[in-house]
Amino acid sequence: MNKKTILITGGAGFIGANFVPYFVEKYPEYQIINLDKLTYAGNLENLSECSGKSNYTFIQGDICDTKLIEQIFSENNVQGVVHFAAESHVDNSITGPKAFIETNIMGTFNLLDVARKTWFEAPFKVREAYKNARFHHISTDEVYGTLGEDGLFMETTPYAPNSPYSASKASSDFLVRAYHHTYGMNVTTSNCSNNYGPKQHPEKLIPKIIQNCLNEKAIPIYGDGKNIRDWLYVLDHCKAIDLVFHKGKSGETYNIGGRNERNNLQIVHSICEILDRKSPRANGKPYTDLITFVQDRAGHDRRYAIDATKLEQELGWKADENFETGIVKTIDWYIHFYKSCKAA
């Protein structure tokens, strides 16, 4: 019997590189194809656990390449898509928004349209071989804009994106919704809060803090450091995606959050205190001495926080990590990673 083929896009990025090994290990009955362009944010070394696995294939390519996507679908009988691939760094979207429009909007459209042509004979008429095919789209809480001191983002919260990045993700969310309502495509979407954990690119807040501490460099904090985010450990996010992909209701959106609100100053102080114990500075001073305040990011949203009640109640998801446990695991991984890099 042929294995069910699942296409994962962007599987060499931060969340994807945590999800792919988890998924490959958990579902040996699936044939998993990982498609990644390997931009600066993609790293095949983060997928070393998958090397030699018979149910895993890597393809380097661009989701905007229509011919390539058509070839992958036709040659591999793709029965499902888990779509991570995206430009995601907000600062980069401010200085160079075009790449975000191309990848996040046109790339998502390209995947959806090839899936539609492969899986459907006509709108709402699915080919028998693809009656259970599903397209799962990973999005972000940033599409909802910013919150005041109170309240949480819910699946019903109106979209109000404030950066080119979040606007491009909002556009891709609406395309996924449109393919469900116009063609009857079996889709699900998840909007997550800020992820942290192993394998994250050093441009992001938590790895940047850890790296700068260990390298005795200034720790840059935007504005007053009081911007609040809800932090989600990456493996908890991967388990939630797995649940939504397999058990989520077609056409529905599920918010994934860690219920771990912290402002940036709290984050940096937590990391510095842990590093003071685990890897103290040679001069004996606390890592907090390295904190430096820099000019705030343009259009910097003040607070995000997710209400994950729907996911918890309907699908039974529960985060295994709180911030206190997750940040220790994250710091341990980076200390080992940086030591390995120096030894190499």
TORKOL-4160 file (C-alpha; in steps of 0.2 Angstrom, whole numbers, padded with zeros to 4 digits, m for minus):
344
<pt num="1" X="0000" Y="0000" Z="0000"/>
<pt num="2" X="0007" Y="0017" Z="m0005"/>
<pt num="3" X="0010" Y="0029" Z="0010"/>
<pt num="4" X="0000" Y="0045" Z="0012"/>
<pt num="5" X="0011" Y="0059" Z="0006"/>
<pt num="6" X="0011" Y="0075" Z="0016"/>
<pt num="7" X="0020" Y="0091" Z="0009"/>
<pt num="8" X="0027" Y="0102" Z="0023"/>
<pt num="9" X="0033" Y="0119" Z="0017"/>
<pt num="10" X="0046" Y="0129" Z="0026"/>
<pt num="11" X="0052" Y="0114" Z="0036"/>
<pt num="12" X="0069" Y="0120" Z="0038"/>
<pt num="13" X="0064" Y="0136" Z="0047"/>
<pt num="14" X="0062" Y="0138" Z="0066"/>
<pt num="15" X="0045" Y="0130" Z="0069"/>
<pt num="16" X="0046" Y="0119" Z="0054"/>
<pt num="17" X="0063" Y="0112" Z="0059"/>
<pt num="18" X="0055" Y="0107" Z="0076"/>
<pt num="19" X="0039" Y="0101" Z="0068"/>
<pt num="20" X="0046" Y="0090" Z="0054"/>
<pt num="21" X="0057" Y="0078" Z="0065"/>
<pt num="22" X="0042" Y="0077" Z="0077"/>
<pt num="23" X="0030" Y="0072" Z="0063"/>
<pt num="24" X="0042" Y="0061" Z="0054"/>
<pt num="25" X="0045" Y="0051" Z="0070"/>
<pt num="26" X="0026" Y="0050" Z="0075"/>
<pt num="27" X="0019" Y="0045" Z="0058"/>
<pt num="28" X="0030" Y="0032" Z="0050"/>
<pt num="29" X="0015" Y="0028" Z="0039"/>
<pt num="30" X="0016" Y="0045" Z="0031"/>
<pt num="31" X="0028" Y="0049" Z="0017"/>
<pt num="32" X="0034" Y="0067" Z="0021"/>
<pt num="33" X="0041" Y="0079" Z="0009"/>
<pt num="34" X="0049" Y="0095" Z="0016"/>
<pt num="35" X="0050" Y="0109" Z="0003"/>
<pt num="36" X="0061" Y="0124" Z="0008"/>
<pt num="37" X="0069" Y="0138" Z="m0001"/>
<pt num="38" X="0084" Y="0138" Z="0011"/>
<pt num="39" X="0084" Y="0157" Z="0013"/>
<pt num="40" X="0095" Y="0164" Z="0027"/>
<pt num="41" X="0082" Y="0158" Z="0040"/>
<pt num="42" X="0082" Y="0140" Z="0034"/>
<pt num="43" X="0095" Y="0128" Z="0041"/>
<pt num="44" X="0096" Y="0109" Z="0036"/>
<pt num="45" X="0108" Y="0106" Z="0050"/>
<pt num="46" X="0092" Y="0108" Z="0061"/>
<pt num="47" X="0085" Y="0093" Z="0053"/>
<pt num="48" X="0099" Y="0081" Z="0056"/>
<pt num="49" X="0087" Y="0069" Z="0066"/>
<pt num="50" X="0078" Y="0065" Z="0049"/>
<pt num="51" X="0093" Y="0060" Z="0039"/>
<pt num="52" X="0092" Y="0042" Z="0034"/>
<pt num="53" X="0073" Y="0041" Z="0038"/>
<pt num="54" X="0064" Y="0031" Z="0024"/>
<pt num="55" X="0048" Y="0041" Z="0026"/>
<pt num="56" X="0057" Y="0058" Z="0024"/>
<pt num="57" X="0062" Y="0068" Z="0008"/>
<pt num="58" X="0069" Y="0086" Z="0007"/>
<pt num="59" X="0067" Y="0096" Z="m0009"/>
<pt num="60" X="0075" Y="0113" Z="m0010"/>
<pt num="61" X="0063" Y="0125" Z="m0019"/>
<pt num="62" X="0052" Y="0140" Z="m0019"/>
<pt num="63" X="0033" Y="0140" Z="m0015"/>
<pt num="64" X="0031" Y="0153" Z="m0029"/>
<pt num="65" X="0038" Y="0141" Z="m0042"/>
<pt num="66" X="0022" Y="0135" Z="m0050"/>
<pt num="67" X="0030" Y="0122" Z="m0061"/>
<pt num="68" X="0039" Y="0114" Z="m0046"/>
<pt num="69" X="0024" Y="0114" Z="m0035"/>
<pt num="70" X="0014" Y="0106" Z="m0049"/>
<pt num="71" X="0028" Y="0093" Z="m0051"/>
<pt num="72" X="0028" Y="0089" Z="m0033"/>
<pt num="73" X="0009" Y="0086" Z="m0032"/>
<pt num="74" X="0008" Y="0076" Z="m0048"/>
<pt num="75" X="0023" Y="0065" Z="m0045"/>
<pt num="76" X="0020" Y="0062" Z="m0026"/>
<pt num="77" X="0001" Y="0061" Z="m0025"/>
<pt num="78" X="0001" Y="0074" Z="m0011"/>
<pt num="79" X="m0014" Y="0071" Z="0001"/>
<pt num="80" X="m0010" Y="0085" Z="0013"/>
<pt num="81" X="m0001" Y="0101" Z="0015"/>
<pt num="82" X="0006" Y="0109" Z="0031"/>
<pt num="83" X="0011" Y="0126" Z="0026"/>
<pt num="84" X="0024" Y="0135" Z="0037"/>
<pt num="85" X="0034" Y="0144" Z="0023"/>
<pt num="86" X="0034" Y="0162" Z="0026"/>
<pt num="87" X="0045" Y="0178" Z="0028"/>
<pt num="88" X="0042" Y="0182" Z="0046"/>
<pt num="89" X="0054" Y="0194" Z="0053"/>
<pt num="90" X="0045" Y="0211" Z="0056"/>
<pt num="91" X="0060" Y="0222" Z="0055"/>
<pt num="92" X="0064" Y="0215" Z="0038"/>
<pt num="93" X="0046" Y="0218" Z="0032"/>
<pt num="94" X="0048" Y="0236" Z="0037"/>
<pt num="95" X="0065" Y="0238" Z="0027"/>
<pt num="96" X="0060" Y="0226" Z="0012"/>
<pt num="97" X="0041" Y="0223" Z="0011"/>
<pt num="98" X="0041" Y="0216" Z="m0007"/>
<pt num="99" X="0048" Y="0199" Z="m0002"/>
<pt num="100" X="0034" Y="0197" Z="0011"/>
<pt num="101" X="0021" Y="0201" Z="m0002"/>
<pt num="102" X="0028" Y="0188" Z="m0014"/>
<pt num="103" X="0031" Y="0174" Z="m0002"/>
<pt num="104" X="0017" Y="0176" Z="0010"/>
<pt num="105" X="0003" Y="0180" Z="m0002"/>
<pt num="106" X="0008" Y="0174" Z="m0019"/>
<pt num="107" X="0017" Y="0158" Z="m0012"/>
<pt num="108" X="0002" Y="0154" Z="m0002"/>
<pt num="109" X="m0010" Y="0157" Z="m0017"/>
<pt num="110" X="0002" Y="0146" Z="m0028"/>
<pt num="111" X="0000" Y="0131" Z="m0016"/>
<pt num="112" X="m0018" Y="0133" Z="m0014"/>
<pt num="113" X="m0021" Y="0134" Z="m0032"/>
<pt num="114" X="m0011" Y="0119" Z="m0037"/>
<pt num="115" X="m0019" Y="0109" Z="m0023"/>
<pt num="116" X="m0036" Y="0115" Z="m0030"/>
<pt num="117" X="m0032" Y="0109" Z="m0047"/>
<pt num="118" X="m0025" Y="0092" Z="m0041"/>
<pt num="119" X="m0039" Y="0088" Z="m0028"/>
<pt num="120" X="m0054" Y="0095" Z="m0037"/>
<pt num="121" X="m0064" Y="0091" Z="m0053"/>
<pt num="122" X="m0074" Y="0107" Z="m0050"/>
<pt num="123" X="m0079" Y="0118" Z="m0036"/>
<pt num="124" X="m0086" Y="0107" Z="m0022"/>
<pt num="125" X="m0083" Y="0091" Z="m0032"/>
<pt num="126" X="m0067" Y="0083" Z="m0024"/>
<pt num="127" X="m0059" Y="0069" Z="m0034"/>
<pt num="128" X="m0062" Y="0052" Z="m0025"/>
<pt num="129" X="m0043" Y="0049" Z="m0022"/>
<pt num="130" X="m0042" Y="0066" Z="m0013"/>
<pt num="131" X="m0058" Y="0066" Z="m0002"/>
<pt num="132" X="m0048" Y="0067" Z="0014"/>
<pt num="133" X="m0035" Y="0079" Z="0008"/>
<pt num="134" X="m0032" Y="0094" Z="0019"/>
<pt num="135" X="m0023" Y="0110" Z="0018"/>
<pt num="136" X="m0017" Y="0117" Z="0035"/>
<pt num="137" X="m0011" Y="0135" Z="0036"/>
<pt num="138" X="0000" Y="0142" Z="0050"/>
<pt num="139" X="m0002" Y="0160" Z="0053"/>
<pt num="140" X="0001" Y="0172" Z="0067"/>
<pt num="141" X="m0008" Y="0182" Z="0081"/>
<pt num="142" X="0000" Y="0198" Z="0073"/>
<pt num="143" X="m0015" Y="0199" Z="0061"/>
<pt num="144" X="m0026" Y="0204" Z="0075"/>
<pt num="145" X="m0016" Y="0220" Z="0078"/>
<pt num="146" X="m0013" Y="0226" Z="0095"/>
<pt num="147" X="m0022" Y="0224" Z="0112"/>
<pt num="148" X="m0024" Y="0237" Z="0126"/>
<pt num="149" X="m0020" Y="0232" Z="0144"/>
<pt num="150" X="m0035" Y="0220" Z="0145"/>
<pt num="151" X="m0042" Y="0207" Z="0134"/>
<pt num="152" X="m0036" Y="0192" Z="0123"/>
<pt num="153" X="m0036" Y="0188" Z="0104"/>
<pt num="154" X="m0050" Y="0176" Z="0100"/>
<pt num="155" X="m0054" Y="0168" Z="0083"/>
<pt num="156" X="m0068" Y="0181" Z="0081"/>
<pt num="157" X="m0056" Y="0196" Z="0084"/>
<pt num="158" X="m0057" Y="0207" Z="0069"/>
<pt num="159" X="m0041" Y="0208" Z="0059"/>
<pt num="160" X="m0031" Y="0224" Z="0060"/>
<pt num="161" X="m0013" Y="0221" Z="0054"/>
<pt num="162" X="0000" Y="0235" Z="0058"/>
<pt num="163" X="0016" Y="0229" Z="0049"/>
<pt num="164" X="0019" Y="0224" Z="0031"/>
<pt num="165" X="0023" Y="0206" Z="0038"/>
<pt num="166" X="0006" Y="0205" Z="0047"/>
<pt num="167" X="m0003" Y="0212" Z="0032"/>
<pt num="168" X="0004" Y="0199" Z="0021"/>
<pt num="169" X="0000" Y="0185" Z="0033"/>
<pt num="170" X="m0018" Y="0192" Z="0035"/>
<pt num="171" X="m0019" Y="0192" Z="0016"/>
<pt num="172" X="m0014" Y="0173" Z="0015"/>
<pt num="173" X="m0026" Y="0169" Z="0029"/>
<pt num="174" X="m0040" Y="0176" Z="0019"/>
<pt num="175" X="m0035" Y="0167" Z="0003"/>
<pt num="176" X="m0036" Y="0150" Z="0013"/>
<pt num="177" X="m0053" Y="0155" Z="0019"/>
<pt num="178" X="m0058" Y="0160" Z="0001"/>
<pt num="179" X="m0053" Y="0143" Z="m0006"/>
<pt num="180" X="m0064" Y="0134" Z="0007"/>
<pt num="181" X="m0079" Y="0145" Z="0004"/>
<pt num="182" X="m0077" Y="0146" Z="m0015"/>
<pt num="183" X="m0071" Y="0129" Z="m0019"/>
<pt num="184" X="m0075" Y="0118" Z="m0004"/>
<pt num="185" X="m0057" Y="0115" Z="0000"/>
<pt num="186" X="m0054" Y="0106" Z="0016"/>
<pt num="187" X="m0043" Y="0119" Z="0025"/>
<pt num="188" X="m0039" Y="0123" Z="0043"/>
<pt num="189" X="m0029" Y="0138" Z="0050"/>
<pt num="190" X="m0020" Y="0141" Z="0066"/>
<pt num="191" X="m0014" Y="0158" Z="0073"/>
<pt num="192" X="m0001" Y="0157" Z="0086"/>
<pt num="193" X="0008" Y="0168" Z="0098"/>
<pt num="194" X="0026" Y="0171" Z="0099"/>
<pt num="195" X="0036" Y="0155" Z="0098"/>
<pt num="196" X="0053" Y="0151" Z="0107"/>
<pt num="197" X="0064" Y="0136" Z="0109"/>
<pt num="198" X="0078" Y="0127" Z="0101"/>
<pt num="199" X="0083" Y="0131" Z="0083"/>
<pt num="200" X="0077" Y="0149" Z="0082"/>
<pt num="201" X="0086" Y="0161" Z="0071"/>
<pt num="202" X="0097" Y="0173" Z="0081"/>
<pt num="203" X="0088" Y="0188" Z="0074"/>
<pt num="204" X="0074" Y="0184" Z="0085"/>
<pt num="205" X="0072" Y="0191" Z="0103"/>
<pt num="206" X="0076" Y="0176" Z="0114"/>
<pt num="207" X="0091" Y="0169" Z="0105"/>
<pt num="208" X="0098" Y="0186" Z="0102"/>
<pt num="209" X="0098" Y="0189" Z="0121"/>
<pt num="210" X="0106" Y="0172" Z="0124"/>
<pt num="211" X="0119" Y="0174" Z="0111"/>
<pt num="212" X="0123" Y="0192" Z="0115"/>
<pt num="213" X="0125" Y="0187" Z="0134"/>
<pt num="214" X="0137" Y="0173" Z="0130"/>
<pt num="215" X="0147" Y="0184" Z="0118"/>
<pt num="216" X="0148" Y="0199" Z="0130"/>
<pt num="217" X="0138" Y="0210" Z="0118"/>
<pt num="218" X="0125" Y="0224" Z="0122"/>
<pt num="219" X="0107" Y="0217" Z="0123"/>
<pt num="220" X="0096" Y="0229" Z="0113"/>
<pt num="221" X="0079" Y="0232" Z="0119"/>
<pt num="222" X="0066" Y="0242" Z="0109"/>
<pt num="223" X="0058" Y="0257" Z="0117"/>
<pt num="224" X="0055" Y="0255" Z="0136"/>
<pt num="225" X="0054" Y="0236" Z="0135"/>
<pt num="226" X="0036" Y="0236" Z="0140"/>
<pt num="227" X="0029" Y="0228" Z="0125"/>
<pt num="228" X="0020" Y="0212" Z="0130"/>
<pt num="229" X="0019" Y="0195" Z="0121"/>
<pt num="230" X="0011" Y="0178" Z="0125"/>
<pt num="231" X="0026" Y="0166" Z="0124"/>
<pt num="232" X="0023" Y="0148" Z="0117"/>
<pt num="233" X="0036" Y="0134" Z="0118"/>
<pt num="234" X="0039" Y="0128" Z="0100"/>
<pt num="235" X="0036" Y="0109" Z="0103"/>
<pt num="236" X="0019" Y="0113" Z="0111"/>
<pt num="237" X="0015" Y="0123" Z="0095"/>
<pt num="238" X="0020" Y="0108" Z="0085"/>
<pt num="239" X="0008" Y="0096" Z="0095"/>
<pt num="240" X="m0006" Y="0109" Z="0093"/>
<pt num="241" X="m0003" Y="0109" Z="0074"/>
<pt num="242" X="m0003" Y="0090" Z="0073"/>
<pt num="243" X="m0020" Y="0090" Z="0082"/>
<pt num="244" X="m0028" Y="0104" Z="0071"/>
<pt num="245" X="m0022" Y="0095" Z="0055"/>
<pt num="246" X="m0029" Y="0078" Z="0060"/>
<pt num="247" X="m0044" Y="0083" Z="0071"/>
<pt num="248" X="m0049" Y="0101" Z="0067"/>
<pt num="249" X="m0065" Y="0105" Z="0059"/>
<pt num="250" X="m0064" Y="0110" Z="0040"/>
<pt num="251" X="m0065" Y="0129" Z="0038"/>
<pt num="252" X="m0061" Y="0133" Z="0056"/>
<pt num="253" X="m0047" Y="0144" Z="0064"/>
<pt num="254" X="m0039" Y="0139" Z="0080"/>
<pt num="255" X="m0029" Y="0151" Z="0091"/>
<pt num="256" X="m0013" Y="0143" Z="0099"/>
<pt num="257" X="m0006" Y="0152" Z="0114"/>
<pt num="258" X="0005" Y="0148" Z="0129"/>
<pt num="259" X="m0005" Y="0159" Z="0142"/>
<pt num="260" X="0013" Y="0166" Z="0146"/>
<pt num="261" X="0012" Y="0184" Z="0145"/>
<pt num="262" X="0029" Y="0193" Z="0148"/>
<pt num="263" X="0035" Y="0210" Z="0143"/>
<pt num="264" X="0053" Y="0211" Z="0135"/>
<pt num="265" X="0061" Y="0217" Z="0150"/>
<pt num="266" X="0054" Y="0202" Z="0160"/>
<pt num="267" X="0061" Y="0191" Z="0147"/>
<pt num="268" X="0078" Y="0198" Z="0147"/>
<pt num="269" X="0079" Y="0198" Z="0166"/>
<pt num="270" X="0074" Y="0180" Z="0167"/>
<pt num="271" X="0087" Y="0174" Z="0154"/>
<pt num="272" X="0101" Y="0185" Z="0162"/>
<pt num="273" X="0097" Y="0177" Z="0179"/>
<pt num="274" X="0097" Y="0159" Z="0172"/>
<pt num="275" X="0113" Y="0162" Z="0163"/>
<pt num="276" X="0121" Y="0170" Z="0179"/>
<pt num="277" X="0119" Y="0153" Z="0187"/>
<pt num="278" X="0123" Y="0142" Z="0172"/>
<pt num="279" X="0136" Y="0151" Z="0163"/>
<pt num="280" X="0142" Y="0166" Z="0173"/>
<pt num="281" X="0153" Y="0180" Z="0166"/>
<pt num="282" X="0172" Y="0179" Z="0168"/>
<pt num="283" X="0171" Y="0197" Z="0176"/>
<pt num="284" X="0158" Y="0191" Z="0189"/>
<pt num="285" X="0146" Y="0205" Z="0184"/>
<pt num="286" X="0127" Y="0201" Z="0181"/>
<pt num="287" X="0122" Y="0199" Z="0162"/>
<pt num="288" X="0109" Y="0213" Z="0165"/>
<pt num="289" X="0123" Y="0226" Z="0164"/>
<pt num="290" X="0123" Y="0222" Z="0145"/>
<pt num="291" X="0105" Y="0229" Z="0143"/>
<pt num="292" X="0104" Y="0243" Z="0131"/>
<pt num="293" X="0088" Y="0253" Z="0126"/>
<pt num="294" X="0087" Y="0257" Z="0108"/>
<pt num="295" X="0075" Y="0267" Z="0097"/>
<pt num="296" X="0058" Y="0258" Z="0096"/>
<pt num="297" X="0053" Y="0249" Z="0080"/>
<pt num="298" X="0041" Y="0258" Z="0068"/>
<pt num="299" X="0023" Y="0253" Z="0071"/>
<pt num="300" X="0028" Y="0242" Z="0086"/>
<pt num="301" X="0012" Y="0233" Z="0093"/>
<pt num="302" X="0011" Y="0235" Z="0112"/>
<pt num="303" X="0003" Y="0219" Z="0117"/>
<pt num="304" X="m0002" Y="0202" Z="0110"/>
<pt num="305" X="m0011" Y="0188" Z="0120"/>
<pt num="306" X="m0020" Y="0173" Z="0114"/>
<pt num="307" X="m0036" Y="0165" Z="0120"/>
<pt num="308" X="m0033" Y="0146" Z="0116"/>
<pt num="309" X="m0050" Y="0140" Z="0124"/>
<pt num="310" X="m0057" Y="0134" Z="0108"/>
<pt num="311" X="m0042" Y="0123" Z="0104"/>
<pt num="312" X="m0041" Y="0117" Z="0122"/>
<pt num="313" X="m0060" Y="0113" Z="0124"/>
<pt num="314" X="m0064" Y="0106" Z="0106"/>
<pt num="315" X="m0047" Y="0097" Z="0103"/>
<pt num="316" X="m0041" Y="0094" Z="0120"/>
<pt num="317" X="m0024" Y="0103" Z="0118"/>
<pt num="318" X="m0014" Y="0108" Z="0133"/>
<pt num="319" X="0003" Y="0116" Z="0134"/>
<pt num="320" X="0016" Y="0105" Z="0142"/>
<pt num="321" X="0028" Y="0119" Z="0146"/>
<pt num="322" X="0026" Y="0135" Z="0155"/>
<pt num="323" X="0038" Y="0149" Z="0152"/>
<pt num="324" X="0049" Y="0145" Z="0168"/>
<pt num="325" X="0051" Y="0127" Z="0161"/>
<pt num="326" X="0052" Y="0131" Z="0143"/>
<pt num="327" X="0065" Y="0145" Z="0144"/>
<pt num="328" X="0077" Y="0134" Z="0154"/>
<pt num="329" X="0076" Y="0120" Z="0141"/>
<pt num="330" X="0079" Y="0134" Z="0128"/>
<pt num="331" X="0094" Y="0141" Z="0136"/>
<pt num="332" X="0102" Y="0124" Z="0139"/>
<pt num="333" X="0100" Y="0120" Z="0120"/>
<pt num="334" X="0108" Y="0137" Z="0115"/>
<pt num="335" X="0123" Y="0135" Z="0128"/>
<pt num="336" X="0126" Y="0117" Z="0120"/>
<pt num="337" X="0124" Y="0124" Z="0103"/>
<pt num="338" X="0136" Y="0138" Z="0104"/>
<pt num="339" X="0149" Y="0127" Z="0113"/>
<pt num="340" X="0148" Y="0115" Z="0099"/>
<pt num="341" X="0150" Y="0129" Z="0086"/>
<pt num="342" X="0166" Y="0135" Z="0095"/>
<pt num="343" X="0173" Y="0118" Z="0096"/>
<pt num="344" X="0170" Y="0114" Z="0078"/>
